[in-house]
Amino acid sequence: MSVGGEPTSSGRALDEVAFPDAARLTVYSLVAAALSLRLAYYLINPTFSTDEAQLALNVLHRSYAGLFHQLDFNQAAPVGFLFVEKLAIGGLGSSEYAFRLFPLVSAIVAALLFYPVASKFIGRQAALLALILFTVSGVLLFYGATSKPYSTDVAVALALYAAIFLVGDNAGRRWWIVLALAGGIAVWLSYPAIFVLAGVGSVLILDSLLGYRWGRVTLLLLVCAVWLSNFAASYMVTHSSIAHIQRSFAGDSAARIAVGGNSASAFKSYGGAVQLLLGIPHFGVAARYSLVFIGILLCVVGLGSLSARRWTHALLLVAPALFALLASAIGKYPLYARTLLFLVPALLILIARGIWFLAGRARPRPLAAGAGAAFAALFIASVVVPTNHLFVVQDGGELKQAMRYLAHNQQPADSLYVYSRAQYDLRYYLECGCFADRSTVRRAHSLWPLRPTRGSPAEWAPAMRSVLPRLVVGNSASTVGLDYEPDFARLRGRSRVWILIAGAAPESSRALISFLDKHSTREKTFRTRNDVAAVNLYSFGR
């Protein structure tokens, strides 16, 4: 397979077309901006999500050997990722910064690799458009500072593409060894790496068979054997956690949409995934669907035009998505935006190719103007808006604000009720002590006695026990107010009970507050920005 840039109408590769110094400077500036943005969001240090806290508790309390076994709280992550996380907290402590360091490094690696990889697929000029979208992609910024493996998935996918282009047509034996090792390591760090490898391997073997290059086919089969053996080993050691998650997703129509949903539900599911992958905000159904349609249309145009020029490059970009759909169809992979994040580079590359094709080669000229307008709309609506939202600093994070407020205002004789979904973050922050200064942390420990549980594979298994009457950990997350009555039966007669709510769906939060307002008297209310967390003081004395 030829690995040069896409040929132009004159037969030259786009890589060989004169690349102005200004354009080169723009590339360097965009890469520098990408690195700065990812570092800046990492330094903002938002509160852990429930998902992050649940995974962090596994890493904190398991040995390296224990990470091979089924994880608690319906969590799963590649063993290689978990090992790196364990190493990070072993050397740097258990703060959010330590847990999010590897995802940040992955985001930085991806930012450095994206333009060279994109330019190999679609040429340097078109790749510049893709780099603009990649640099300020809200979803990539978010997961680059999230202690989950999705940012690593993106970096691994780009690294594998880079390895393919390094091997090229006439690479020596050492580069084939590098390719085999890269794929072998990738499956230990990233679950969807196997889809990239399956796509890459299939396309390269097909291309070699069509060219009657039997020696190359043999080398590729040997490389694929290394990939498959490593994947089989990694799958075996994490099978229990993966199987448990697969069972939990079994009843979710969004995860099984590829199996046989109707066209309307399929469009809603896949369209929603594209919307989130492009970072299109929820600012109106019509505008949102229009931008999703524009993104998909540009992607299709890019795929078609690239296929006409270099079918192997087009297949390399789409084959991983096809294998992911196949895995979903047989119930082996859930289709959600976060599990498809590894496809964002291919998506942006194809969109940029579509814009470049329409703007530079299509007729009439109004179509070129339309392509420019489409790019501007995608950039402004799906990138600038969410990126601006991400950088609203919220005084150290929502739950951490609530915990600091409680530590400063709760009296030793007061009781604290913790909403069931907030217990994972509360336990993590009590254990790491990274939510406030030392004196506040000491006061919090004296107010809220921590009695951890051993954990369980169930997603919402208890993470800590109640210590009556000082601390009550809720059991319900219901949207029906009466379902909370058993939780508060243990607090009747208490004159001051603080209620900590975080991680609650709006319907559940309203049901809980409605129940409390009917059966007790509200004395105080503290809400964090965007109402992500709230603290209420109630009297149950009546």
PyMOL commands that set and color helices and strands:
alter all, ss='L'
color gray80, all
select helices_A, chain A and resi 14-16+21-44+50-61+65-68+79-92+96-99+101-122+124-135+138-144+150-167+173-189+193-210+214-249+257-260+263-278+285-309+311-329+338-360+365-390+398-409+420-432+438-447+481-489+506-519+529-531
alter helices_A, ss='H'
color red, helices_A
select strands_A, chain A and resi 415-418+471-473+497-502+521-527+533-539
alter strands_A, ss='S'
color yellow, strands_A
deselect
rebuild
show_as cartoon
